[in-house]
Amino acid sequence: MQESYEAFPLFPLGIVVLPGEVVPLHIFEDRYKTMVGECLDDDSEFGIVWVSDEGLRDIGCTVAITEVLERMDDGRMNVLTRGSSPFRLVRRIEDMAYPAGDIDLLEDAEDSGTDSDADLEAGTEARERYAELVERVTDSRPEDDDLTTMTAYAMAATVEFPLQAKQRLLELRSEEERLHAVGELLEAAMKRLDYVERASERARSNGKVRS
């Protein structure tokens, strides 16, 4: 059954947060100091929604405050948050001390199981591309046991993808679709990395191609 919440605290930002993604935030506006303070007191979550060039999106992600890194004398805070659940903003509320709205938490479609052949293939391809990218960037390949349990969100949460691409992942209601999308994004990231490496090598050789 779909969960709904009324007057849920919202933090409109120029970022997209995915479930499982760790995001540091600097809280400095009075309204958000109030909001975060209440969430800390109540051990509750708030929602982050992307303010894109087209305006406020209606699909966001709830986040939990996992750690208060620093408190300043004027009430400002540095906090660490982690993405939790995708939600749809049903109604905005403008008469509270901070932005809020009525939201519905989003679930995947009932037929988006993780045991279909298509899903298994999409997952295998995406995880292999992810492992290749991580190994190229860090010289360390993820452990196979860790890799096989990674969801599309888990992989995407550790890679710097464009905001529009992350928003699309947040809006997809099928793990198979997300795995396909993440696989394509990882393939594009690998191609960009190839280009950067070739450009760097060419720069080191003064633009001359080495035979």
Order of alpha helices (4+ residues) and beta strands (2+ residues): beta-beta-alpha-beta-beta-beta-beta-beta-alpha-alpha-alpha-alpha-alpha
